Amino acid sequence: MGGSEQKYVNEAFETNWIAPLGPNVNAFEQSIRDSLGNDVHVAALSAGTAAIHLGLELLGVGKGDDVICQSFTFSASANPISYVGASPVFVDSELETWNLSPSLLRKAIENGIEKGKKPKAIIAVHLYGMPYKIAEIRAVADEFQIPILEDSAEALGSTYKGMPCGTFGDIGILSFNGNKIITTSGGGALVSKNKEFVERAVFLATQARDDAPHYQHSNIGYNYRMSNVLAGIGRGQMEVLDDRVNARRANYQFYLDSLKEFSQLEFLGEPEGCFSNRWLSCILTPSFEIREKLRMSLLDENIESRPLWKPLHLQPIFNGNQHYVDGTSESLFERGLCLPSGSNLTKDDLDRVVTTIKNVLS
């Protein structure tokens, strides 16, 4: 916590405004708009997953449709595709950003069209806070006239050519889960320059109640709005977003500088035009065996680390789904490790991590 969160939460209690909606929700949405700029509109929701679900509905995705989704990501990027009765088509990553491969994206779209089933949407992810190849992905999407749902759950505070992540898709989504760069304990947001999209999202997120003096519903709705209490936490967190980004980037730089003597370790660089919030600092080892040796040695020192995301096309729940892969994400998963990356890590904490890694590799 940054310090101001309690003040805004207390305001909610003092005014007895606890239910969803209220002054904190309005102010939190405004603070997100101020941070993102670009004339965006914002709906604060109960989770980033809820935002993806509503985003797919807004894009007209429904039963029997195909949606292209980055394979190298958390399952929440793809689960909402199943919520709406559609099928995910998984596409592998490229090595420069670890995100959606433009060439494989094109192949998946062209193959879909050949089969008479053009994909209805593209879910592209800024993995670990690193912007995906925005210009290239947008060029392919525009060529085939397919909308992009930009999963910026891990990338608040990241930018591409000076413009904030979350503002490049037809619809963007943010997450404020407890492990994100800032948190509302649980929460998310839907972002779009299309005001009608956001207004429709708010309508659906509040049980799709019609404009009538009684409760009347002509659409299936959801209970997806953020509470006024949690939005108060978000208001305080937005005030320290830049500090959190600086802390995460400092963690990454410390690991990079401290481990540069070990040429067998690889770090994800920052391609030209990209500015990553470095939500997580990750390394690539030469092999699965060395990754596991490092992970278990850290665990012996009571230091948690974690493999990179297991690709979704390898997940049991998605067994049999279409996928266009070249082995990139599988290799990243087998060799990659997420290091401790919290914003409140001390120099002693970071030294412990680095010392353990050095002892193993030496």
C-alpha positions in Angstrom: 0.0 0.0 0.0 1.1 3.5 -0.8 -0.4 5.5 2.1 -3.6 7.1 0.7 -5.7 4.0 0.3 -7.0 4.0 3.9 -8.2 7.6 3.5 -10.3 6.8 0.5 -11.6 3.6 2.1 -12.5 5.5 5.2 -14.4 8.0 3.1 -16.5 5.1 1.8 -17.3 4.0 5.4 -17.9 7.5 6.7 -20.4 8.2 3.9 -21.9 4.7 4.2 -21.3 4.2 0.5 -20.2 0.6 0.4 -22.2 -0.9 -2.5 -20.9 -1.0 -6.1 -20.8 2.4 -7.7 -20.1 5.6 -5.9 -17.6 8.5 -5.6 -14.5 6.2 -5.4 -15.5 4.3 -8.5 -16.0 7.5 -10.4 -12.7 8.9 -9.2 -10.8 5.7 -9.8 -12.0 5.5 -13.4 -11.0 9.2 -13.9 -7.5 8.5 -12.5 -7.1 5.6 -15.0 -8.3 7.9 -17.8 -5.8 10.5 -16.7 -3.0 8.0 -16.7 -3.8 6.5 -20.1 -4.9 9.6 -21.9 -5.7 9.1 -25.6 -9.3 10.1 -25.0 -10.1 6.6 -23.6 -13.2 5.7 -21.6 -13.0 3.3 -18.6 -15.3 0.9 -16.8 -14.0 -0.4 -13.4 -14.9 -4.0 -13.0 -14.6 -6.9 -10.5 -11.7 -8.6 -12.4 -9.6 -8.4 -15.5 -11.2 -11.7 -16.6 -14.7 -10.0 -16.4 -13.3 -7.3 -18.7 -12.2 -9.9 -21.3 -15.6 -11.6 -21.1 -17.4 -8.3 -21.6 -15.0 -7.3 -24.3 -15.7 -10.5 -26.3 -19.4 -9.8 -26.0 -19.0 -6.2 -27.2 -17.0 -7.5 -30.2 -19.9 -9.8 -31.1 -18.1 -13.1 -30.3 -20.6 -15.9 -29.7 -21.3 -19.6 -30.0 -19.3 -21.4 -32.7 -16.9 -18.5 -33.4 -13.1 -18.8 -33.4 -11.0 -16.4 -31.4 -7.2 -16.2 -31.9 -5.4 -16.1 -28.5 -1.7 -15.9 -27.6 -0.7 -19.3 -26.3 2.0 -18.1 -24.0 -0.1 -16.5 -21.3 -2.2 -17.2 -18.2 -5.4 -19.1 -18.7 -7.6 -16.1 -17.8 -6.7 -14.7 -21.3 -8.5 -17.6 -22.9 -11.1 -18.8 -20.5 -13.7 -16.1 -21.4 -13.6 -17.4 -25.0 -15.3 -20.5 -23.7 -17.7 -18.5 -21.5 -19.3 -17.1 -24.7 -19.3 -20.4 -26.5 -16.5 -19.7 -28.9 -13.3 -21.7 -29.4 -9.7 -20.4 -28.8 -7.2 -20.8 -31.6 -3.8 -20.6 -30.1 -0.8 -18.8 -31.7 2.8 -19.1 -30.6 5.2 -16.3 -29.6 8.2 -14.6 -31.2 11.5 -14.4 -29.3 12.0 -10.6 -29.2 9.1 -9.8 -26.9 7.8 -13.4 -26.0 4.4 -12.2 -27.4 2.1 -13.1 -30.3 4.0 -13.9 -33.5 2.8 -11.7 -36.4 3.8 -14.3 -39.0 2.0 -17.2 -37.2 -1.0 -14.9 -36.6 -1.2 -14.3 -40.3 -1.0 -18.1 -41.0 -3.8 -18.8 -38.5 -6.1 -16.2 -40.0 -5.4 -17.3 -43.6 -6.0 -21.0 -42.7 -9.2 -20.1 -40.9 -10.4 -18.2 -44.0 -9.5 -21.1 -46.2 -11.7 -23.3 -44.0 -14.6 -20.8 -44.3 -14.2 -19.6 -40.7 -12.6 -16.2 -40.3 -11.6 -15.6 -36.7 -13.9 -13.1 -34.9 -11.3 -11.5 -32.7 -7.6 -11.5 -31.7 -6.5 -11.5 -28.0 -3.0 -10.2 -27.8 -1.1 -10.0 -24.5 1.6 -7.8 -23.2 3.3 -10.6 -21.3 5.2 -9.8 -18.1 4.7 -6.1 -18.9 6.5 -6.2 -22.3 4.5 -4.6 -25.1 3.7 -7.0 -28.0 4.7 -6.1 -31.5 1.9 -3.5 -31.7 2.5 -2.1 -35.2 2.9 -5.5 -36.8 -0.1 -7.1 -35.1 -2.3 -4.1 -35.9 -1.2 -4.3 -39.5 -2.3 -7.9 -39.8 -5.5 -7.3 -37.9 -6.4 -4.3 -40.1 -5.6 -6.2 -43.3 -8.2 -8.9 -42.4 -10.5 -6.5 -40.5 -10.4 -8.4 -37.2 -10.7 -6.5 -34.0 -8.0 -6.7 -31.3 -8.8 -7.3 -27.6 -5.6 -6.0 -25.9 -4.8 -7.9 -22.7 -2.9 -5.4 -20.7 -3.4 -7.1 -17.4 0.3 -7.2 -16.7 1.3 -4.0 -18.4 -0.2 -1.0 -16.6 2.6 1.6 -16.7 4.2 0.1 -19.9 4.4 2.1 -23.1 5.0 1.7 -26.8 6.5 4.7 -28.5 5.4 6.8 -25.6 1.8 5.7 -25.7 0.4 3.7 -22.7 -0.4 0.0 -23.1 -4.1 -0.7 -22.8 -4.9 1.9 -25.5 -3.9 0.1 -28.7 -6.6 -2.4 -29.1 -10.2 -1.9 -30.1 -10.8 -2.8 -26.5 -8.2 -3.0 -23.7 -8.3 -4.7 -20.4 -6.5 -4.1 -17.1 -6.1 -6.2 -14.0 -5.8 -5.0 -10.4 -5.5 -8.5 -8.9 -3.3 -8.8 -5.7 -0.2 -9.7 -7.7 -0.3 -6.9 -10.2 1.8 -3.7 -10.4 -1.0 -2.0 -8.4 -3.9 -3.7 -6.8 -7.5 -3.2 -5.6 -7.2 -6.6 -3.9 -9.3 -7.9 -6.8 -10.5 -5.9 -9.7 -10.0 -4.9 -13.3 -11.1 -2.4 -16.0 -12.3 -2.3 -19.5 -10.8 0.5 -21.7 -11.8 1.8 -25.1 -11.8 4.9 -27.2 -15.2 3.8 -28.3 -17.5 5.4 -25.7 -20.5 3.2 -26.8 -18.4 0.1 -26.0 -17.7 1.3 -22.4 -21.3 2.4 -21.8 -22.5 -1.0 -23.0 -20.0 -2.7 -20.8 -21.3 -0.8 -17.7 -24.8 -1.7 -18.6 -24.0 -5.4 -18.9 -21.8 -5.4 -15.8 -24.7 -4.1 -13.7 -27.1 -6.9 -14.5 -28.3 -5.3 -17.8 -31.2 -3.5 -16.1 -33.4 -1.7 -18.5 -34.3 2.0 -18.1 -37.5 1.5 -16.2 -38.8 2.4 -12.7 -39.1 -1.4 -11.9 -36.5 -4.1 -12.5 -36.8 -5.1 -16.1 -34.2 -7.0 -18.2 -34.1 -7.5 -21.9 -30.5 -8.8 -21.9 -28.5 -11.3 -19.9 -26.4 -9.3 -17.5 -23.6 -9.8 -15.0 -22.6 -8.7 -11.6 -19.2 -7.4 -12.7 -18.9 -3.8 -11.3 -16.2 -2.8 -8.8 -17.3 -1.9 -5.3 -16.8 1.6 -3.9 -14.6 0.2 -1.2 -12.1 -1.5 -3.5 -12.1 1.5 -5.8 -10.9 3.5 -2.8 -7.9 1.3 -2.6 -7.4 1.8 -6.4 -7.4 5.6 -6.0 -4.6 5.4 -3.5 -2.7 2.9 -5.6 -2.9 5.0 -8.8 -1.0 7.7 -6.9 2.0 5.5 -6.5 1.9 3.7 -9.9 5.1 5.5 -11.1 6.9 4.4 -7.9 5.8 0.8 -8.4 7.1 0.8 -12.0 10.4 2.3 -10.9 10.8 -0.3 -8.2 10.1 -3.2 -10.6 12.4 -1.8 -13.2 15.1 -1.4 -10.5 14.7 -5.1 -9.6 15.2 -6.1 -13.2 18.3 -3.9 -13.5 19.8 -5.3 -10.3 19.4 -8.9 -11.6 20.8 -7.9 -15.0 23.9 -6.2 -13.5 24.5 -8.8 -10.8 24.3 -11.8 -13.1 25.9 -10.4 -16.3 29.0 -12.6 -15.8 26.9 -15.7 -16.5 26.6 -15.8 -20.2 24.4 -18.9 -20.0 21.6 -16.7 -18.6 19.4 -14.7 -20.9 17.2 -11.7 -20.0 14.3 -10.3 -22.0 15.5 -7.1 -23.6 13.5 -4.0 -24.4 13.0 -3.7 -28.2 13.1 -0.2 -29.7 10.1 1.8 -28.8 9.1 -0.4 -25.9 9.1 0.6 -22.2 8.2 -2.3 -19.9 7.0 -1.9 -16.4 9.0 -5.1 -15.7 6.1 -6.6 -13.7 8.1 -9.7 -13.3 11.9 -10.2 -13.9 12.5 -13.4 -15.8 15.6 -15.3 -16.9 16.2 -18.0 -19.5 18.5 -20.8 -18.5 20.2 -23.2 -21.0 18.0 -26.2 -20.1 15.1 -27.5 -18.2 17.5 -29.3 -15.8 19.3 -26.1 -14.9 16.1 -24.2 -14.5 14.9 -26.8 -12.0 18.2 -26.8 -10.2 18.0 -23.1 -9.8 14.3 -23.2 -8.7 14.9 -25.9 -6.1 18.0 -24.2 -4.8 16.1 -21.0 -4.3 13.3 -22.9 -2.6 15.8 -24.5 -0.2 16.6 -20.9 0.8 12.9 -20.1 1.3 12.9 -18.1 -1.9 10.0 -18.6 -4.3 10.5 -18.6 -8.0 8.3 -20.0 -10.7 8.5 -21.3 -14.2 7.2 -19.1 -17.0 3.6 -19.6 -18.1 2.9 -23.0 -19.5 1.6 -22.5 -23.0 -2.2 -22.8 -23.3 -2.0 -25.2 -26.2 -0.3 -27.6 -23.8 -2.9 -27.2 -21.0 -5.2 -30.3 -20.5 -8.3 -28.1 -20.6 -7.5 -27.0 -24.1 -6.3 -30.3 -25.4 -7.4 -30.6 -29.0 -7.8 -26.9 -29.8 -6.3 -25.6 -33.0 -2.8 -24.2 -32.5 -0.2 -22.6 -34.7 3.2 -23.1 -33.0 6.8 -23.3 -33.8 8.2 -24.4 -30.4 9.0 -20.9 -29.1 6.7 -20.9 -26.1 7.5 -24.5 -25.2 11.2 -23.7 -25.1 10.5 -20.5 -23.0 8.4 -22.5 -20.6 11.0 -25.3 -20.2 14.0 -22.9 -19.7 12.4 -19.8 -18.1 12.2 -18.8 -14.5 10.3 -15.8 -12.9 12.5 -14.4 -10.1 11.1 -12.5 -7.0 9.9 -9.2 -8.3 7.8 -7.5 -5.6 7.9 -3.7 -5.4 8.9 -3.9 -1.7 12.0 -6.1 -2.1 15.0 -4.9 -0.1 18.6 -4.9 -1.2 19.2 -7.8 1.2 16.3 -9.7 -0.4 17.8 -9.2 -3.9 21.3 -10.1 -2.7 20.0 -13.4 -1.3 18.4 -14.3 -4.6 21.5 -13.4 -6.6 23.9 -15.1 -4.2 21.9 -18.4 -4.4 21.9 -18.3 -8.2 25.6 -17.5 -8.3 26.3 -20.4 -6.0 24.5 -22.8 -8.3 26.0 -21.6 -11.6 29.5 -21.4 -10.2 
